[in-house]
Amino acid sequence: MRYDRTVHLDTDFATAVARTRDALAAQGFGILTEIDVTATLKTKLGRAAEDMEDYVILGACNPPLAHRALDVDRTIGLLLPCNVVVRRDGDRTAVQALDPDTMVTLTGSDALRPVAEEAGRRLDAALADLTATDLKS
């Protein structure tokens, strides 16, 4: 089972992170958290994490969608916000979003399906915007 939606960009890491933030914002997502995994692992593990590629986790949230999901199932907060990973992948930068259908699959709740579908459409639009912008560069 795939649980991600991934695009690859031919751009540097910092540009990819900034463009990802903008693309998510255009679809109604705010960034609640940002975890610089590379820096955190280097701080905590030192030399053991020296070869870690650039890797950031953006905790994105669309408040109306989060509210609808929480109205269906209060424990769904365990799966919120939508995590979006931006990481170096060889000479390219990967942008990966958690597939919102995972909420439905893990909970077995069909009542979450409309929320997952709308979140999926919005995430797909953000990812499509990134690849369209990448083609123009």
Residue frames as qw, qx, qy, qz and C-alpha x, y, z in Angstrom:
[[0.000, 0.888, 0.459, 0.000, 0.00, 0.00, 0.00],
 [0.378, 0.343, -0.025, 0.860, 1.38, 3.41, -0.96],
 [0.292, -0.767, -0.490, 0.294, 0.82, 6.09, 1.61],
 [0.266, -0.541, 0.099, 0.792, 2.54, 8.97, -0.12],
 [0.517, 0.811, 0.257, 0.090, 2.09, 11.38, -2.99],
 [0.568, -0.500, 0.262, 0.598, 5.49, 12.35, -4.35],
 [0.556, 0.823, 0.037, 0.110, 6.93, 14.72, -6.93],
 [0.713, -0.249, 0.125, 0.643, 10.56, 15.39, -7.78],
 [0.187, 0.975, 0.062, -0.099, 11.87, 18.85, -8.55],
 [0.744, 0.263, -0.001, 0.614, 15.00, 19.92, -10.36],
 [0.049, -0.861, 0.071, -0.502, 15.74, 22.73, -7.93],
 [0.278, 0.319, -0.682, 0.597, 17.84, 23.35, -4.86],
 [0.354, -0.368, -0.817, 0.268, 16.56, 22.38, -1.44],
 [0.054, -0.359, -0.368, 0.856, 15.91, 25.86, 0.00],
 [0.309, 0.106, -0.351, -0.878, 13.96, 26.89, -3.10],
 [0.429, -0.211, -0.833, -0.278, 11.92, 23.67, -2.95],
 [0.236, -0.396, -0.721, 0.518, 11.01, 24.29, 0.71],
 [0.102, 0.327, 0.113, -0.932, 9.92, 27.88, -0.03],
 [0.382, 0.046, -0.558, -0.736, 7.92, 26.86, -3.10],
 [0.362, -0.274, -0.891, 0.002, 6.28, 24.01, -1.17],
 [0.077, -0.396, -0.546, 0.734, 5.18, 26.43, 1.56],
 [0.246, 0.273, -0.155, -0.917, 3.70, 28.75, -1.11],
 [0.397, -0.044, -0.767, -0.503, 1.94, 25.93, -2.97],
 [0.279, -0.357, -0.852, 0.261, 0.41, 24.62, 0.26],
 [0.030, 0.384, 0.336, -0.859, -0.71, 28.12, 1.28],
 [0.308, 0.132, -0.425, -0.841, -2.42, 28.56, -2.09],
 [0.504, -0.203, -0.783, -0.302, -4.50, 25.48, -1.24],
 [0.567, -0.640, -0.102, -0.508, -5.48, 26.71, 2.23],
 [0.866, -0.257, -0.325, 0.279, -2.78, 24.93, 4.25],
 [0.143, -0.903, 0.321, -0.248, -0.82, 26.70, 6.94],
 [0.666, 0.243, -0.625, 0.327, 2.40, 25.33, 8.38],
 [0.662, -0.712, -0.068, -0.225, 1.97, 24.53, 12.08],
 [0.705, -0.571, 0.364, 0.209, 5.32, 22.89, 12.61],
 [0.640, 0.678, -0.359, 0.035, 8.62, 22.56, 10.84],
 [0.805, -0.475, 0.331, 0.129, 11.17, 19.93, 11.81],
 [0.401, 0.741, -0.534, -0.071, 14.64, 20.16, 10.34],
 [0.985, -0.167, 0.025, -0.026, 15.39, 16.45, 10.60],
 [0.731, 0.439, -0.260, 0.454, 18.95, 16.85, 9.34],
 [0.022, 0.646, -0.380, 0.662, 19.87, 19.47, 11.97],
 [0.743, -0.475, 0.190, -0.432, 18.07, 17.59, 14.75],
 [0.993, -0.014, -0.067, 0.099, 19.83, 14.31, 14.02],
 [0.565, 0.511, -0.323, 0.562, 23.21, 16.00, 13.72],
 [0.255, -0.646, 0.338, -0.635, 22.66, 17.71, 17.09],
 [0.827, -0.361, 0.232, -0.363, 21.45, 14.55, 18.81],
 [0.984, 0.033, 0.140, 0.105, 23.65, 11.95, 17.08],
 [0.277, -0.759, 0.430, 0.403, 26.70, 13.95, 16.01],
 [0.017, 0.475, -0.746, -0.466, 28.96, 12.18, 13.55],
 [0.380, 0.177, 0.908, -0.011, 26.53, 9.28, 13.16],
 [0.410, 0.734, 0.512, -0.178, 24.19, 11.57, 11.17],
 [0.188, -0.562, 0.322, 0.738, 26.84, 13.38, 9.09],
 [0.109, -0.013, 0.771, 0.627, 25.66, 11.86, 5.81],
 [0.236, 0.608, 0.708, -0.272, 22.01, 12.73, 6.31],
 [0.222, 0.397, 0.460, 0.762, 20.63, 14.57, 3.29],
 [0.204, -0.057, 0.142, -0.967, 18.68, 17.81, 3.65],
 [0.309, -0.374, -0.860, -0.157, 15.33, 16.70, 5.11],
 [0.193, -0.054, 0.320, -0.926, 12.50, 18.84, 6.50],
 [0.088, -0.472, -0.876, -0.054, 9.05, 17.82, 7.69],
 [0.198, -0.163, -0.008, -0.966, 6.36, 20.49, 7.32],
 [0.057, 0.383, 0.869, -0.308, 3.28, 19.95, 9.48],
 [0.151, -0.134, -0.353, -0.914, 0.59, 21.42, 7.22],
 [0.109, 0.425, 0.807, -0.396, -2.96, 22.06, 8.34],
 [0.179, -0.335, -0.439, -0.814, -6.10, 23.19, 6.57],
 [0.184, -0.029, 0.624, -0.758, -8.26, 24.30, 9.53],
 [0.694, 0.083, -0.003, -0.715, -11.69, 23.72, 7.91],
 [0.756, 0.169, -0.610, -0.168, -10.70, 20.21, 6.87],
 [0.258, 0.165, -0.804, 0.509, -9.15, 19.47, 10.27],
 [0.407, -0.038, 0.410, -0.816, -12.36, 20.66, 11.96],
 [0.794, 0.114, -0.254, -0.540, -14.50, 18.42, 9.75],
 [0.638, 0.187, -0.740, 0.100, -12.29, 15.41, 10.46],
 [0.067, 0.129, -0.723, 0.675, -12.33, 16.06, 14.22],
 [0.601, -0.026, 0.146, -0.785, -16.13, 16.32, 14.13],
 [0.834, 0.112, -0.455, -0.291, -16.18, 12.78, 12.75],
 [0.898, -0.174, -0.327, 0.236, -13.55, 11.29, 15.04],
 [0.300, -0.935, 0.176, -0.075, -11.84, 13.11, 17.90],
 [0.760, -0.415, 0.400, 0.300, -8.93, 10.67, 17.88],
 [0.715, 0.598, 0.193, 0.307, -8.15, 11.60, 14.25],
 [0.092, -0.969, 0.226, -0.031, -5.96, 14.31, 15.74],
 [0.732, -0.403, 0.488, 0.254, -3.32, 11.59, 16.00],
 [0.667, 0.293, 0.505, 0.462, -3.10, 11.70, 12.20],
 [0.212, 0.935, 0.160, 0.235, -3.20, 15.49, 11.87],
 [0.405, 0.708, -0.078, -0.573, -1.62, 17.66, 10.55],
 [0.880, 0.468, 0.054, 0.055, -0.82, 16.54, 7.02],
 [0.549, -0.585, 0.389, 0.452, 2.90, 15.88, 7.01],
 [0.665, 0.744, -0.042, 0.050, 4.79, 17.06, 3.95],
 [0.727, -0.424, 0.291, 0.454, 8.44, 16.06, 3.56],
 [0.483, 0.852, -0.203, 0.002, 10.93, 17.99, 1.48],
 [0.727, -0.486, 0.423, 0.238, 14.22, 16.13, 1.07],
 [0.216, 0.657, -0.612, -0.384, 17.20, 15.87, -1.21],
 [0.894, 0.115, 0.428, -0.073, 17.02, 12.76, -3.38],
 [0.727, 0.184, 0.348, 0.562, 20.25, 12.53, -5.35],
 [0.263, 0.055, 0.208, 0.941, 20.49, 15.53, -7.68],
 [0.265, -0.512, -0.471, -0.667, 16.81, 16.38, -7.21],
 [0.199, -0.111, 0.575, -0.786, 14.51, 17.39, -4.40],
 [0.270, -0.358, -0.871, -0.201, 11.58, 15.16, -3.46],
 [0.360, -0.162, 0.269, -0.879, 8.38, 16.64, -2.06],
 [0.341, -0.177, -0.919, -0.094, 6.19, 14.02, -0.42],
 [0.471, -0.270, 0.186, -0.819, 2.77, 14.37, 1.15],
 [0.238, 0.052, 0.929, -0.277, 1.03, 11.79, 3.27],
 [0.265, -0.251, -0.705, -0.608, -1.91, 10.43, 1.29],
 [0.410, -0.195, 0.334, -0.826, -5.02, 11.57, 3.20],
 [0.810, -0.060, -0.423, -0.402, -6.73, 8.28, 2.30],
 [0.419, 0.170, -0.790, 0.413, -4.50, 6.82, 5.01],
 [0.319, -0.144, 0.458, -0.817, -6.95, 8.31, 7.55],
 [0.802, 0.041, -0.106, -0.586, -9.76, 6.25, 6.06],
 [0.742, 0.220, -0.633, 0.011, -7.67, 3.12, 5.74],
 [0.252, 0.218, -0.746, 0.577, -6.29, 3.24, 9.29],
 [0.346, -0.036, 0.488, -0.800, -9.58, 4.13, 10.99],
 [0.063, 0.278, 0.941, 0.181, -11.95, 2.19, 8.74],
 [0.154, 0.611, 0.481, -0.610, -14.27, 5.21, 8.94],
 [0.350, 0.473, 0.600, 0.543, -16.09, 5.93, 5.69],
 [0.079, -0.933, -0.337, 0.103, -17.35, 9.16, 7.27],
 [0.372, -0.687, 0.249, 0.573, -13.79, 10.51, 6.88],
 [0.617, 0.265, 0.566, 0.478, -13.74, 9.77, 3.14],
 [0.267, 0.890, 0.288, 0.232, -15.11, 13.19, 2.00],
 [0.305, -0.914, 0.211, 0.167, -12.51, 15.00, 4.10],
 [0.650, -0.301, 0.556, 0.422, -9.72, 12.76, 2.80],
 [0.567, 0.525, 0.511, 0.377, -10.87, 13.26, -0.78],
 [0.110, 0.981, 0.102, 0.121, -10.90, 17.05, -0.48],
 [0.460, -0.766, 0.375, 0.249, -7.53, 17.09, 1.29],
 [0.706, 0.003, 0.575, 0.413, -6.18, 14.83, -1.45],
 [0.444, 0.767, 0.353, 0.299, -7.43, 17.18, -4.18],
 [0.112, -0.989, 0.098, -0.010, -5.82, 20.14, -2.46],
 [0.592, -0.553, 0.499, 0.307, -2.51, 18.35, -1.89],
 [0.687, 0.292, 0.539, 0.390, -2.51, 17.10, -5.49],
 [0.279, 0.920, 0.190, 0.197, -3.10, 20.67, -6.69],
 [0.323, -0.888, 0.297, 0.134, -0.19, 21.92, -4.57],
 [0.673, -0.259, 0.591, 0.362, 2.11, 19.19, -5.89],
 [0.585, 0.582, 0.465, 0.320, 0.96, 19.85, -9.47],
 [0.058, 0.998, -0.002, 0.024, 1.73, 23.54, -8.97],
 [0.501, -0.679, 0.459, 0.278, 5.24, 22.64, -7.88],
 [0.657, 0.050, 0.626, 0.416, 5.89, 20.50, -10.94],
 [0.408, 0.813, 0.356, 0.213, 4.33, 23.08, -13.29],
 [0.132, -0.971, 0.178, 0.090, 6.55, 25.80, -11.81],
 [0.629, -0.434, 0.552, 0.334, 9.55, 23.48, -12.06],
 [0.654, 0.402, 0.535, 0.354, 8.91, 22.98, -15.79],
 [0.224, 0.954, 0.150, 0.131, 8.83, 26.76, -16.35],
 [0.439, -0.813, 0.273, 0.267, 12.20, 27.27, -14.64]]
